[in-house]
């Protein structure tokens, strides 16, 4: 793993914690923003699959505004969190 990927991997646990907080707070807008940042940055650091999964979750978060987090969004976000935790 090169240093750029190592850097991203070191930041992955805090990104996962941020997503968990947004889910716990039922903050769909913040969740969408966090997922957007992960989707954009992960690919640039060589994590294309994480970027793809985060983008799918982001689209679900932005699909229906409001505070309720439906099961599909929760599952998609859990997948992103799991991927981030594996990196860290």
Secondary structure, DSSP 8 states (H G I E B T S, - for coil): --HHHHHHHHHHHHHHHHHHHHHHTT-HHHHHHHHHHHHHHHHHTT-HHHHHHHHHHHHHHHHS-SS---HHHHHHHHHHHHHHHHH-
